[in-house]
Amino acid sequence: MKVEYLSEVRLSLVFAAEDLVVVDAALDALESRLNMLISLRPDIQRGLAGMGQISEAFCRRTLTAMAAQPQSAAVDFDLAAAQADLAAADALHPRLVRLRRLAERAEDTELALGSDVMVAALQGNAVLEATGCIPAAVELRRCG
């Protein structure tokens, strides 16, 4: 991949075919290995109790205390399942941070590329208008 920054926002980016093959294979591997990840509807998401940065310490302390005093747990309380969920969340978190960072960079790059295309189209449109070849909504008049 060759990336050349032309100004603060504009960039020139060329994806080598071999790089795209490798990226696609990596994405296929991620999707295959992470096939157990779930997707929740917005109404389900709103109804869930989340574990944020502040409540995480509370959750950890409570599970540690429950493990130290297993007799205090209700019969239907599954401490092992809660500990397994916490361990899975711990394993997922650093990878999710990396994926988010990569997705943010990809989205910013897509935005910058789209902006470059729009600016070029506006400049091209101005040239066409100046030469009398104004783009129509459906078709361009032939110039030449």
TAFEN-V63108 format. One record per helix or strand. SS is the DSSP state (alpha for helix, beta for strand). FROM is the first residue (numbers start at 1). LEN is the number of residues. If there is no record, write none. Layout:
ss = (SS,SS)
from = (FROM,FROM)
len = (LEN,LEN)
This chain:
ss = (beta,beta,alpha,alpha,alpha,alpha,alpha,beta,beta)
from = (2,11,17,42,53,70,79,135,140)
len = (4,4,17,6,16,3,52,1,1)
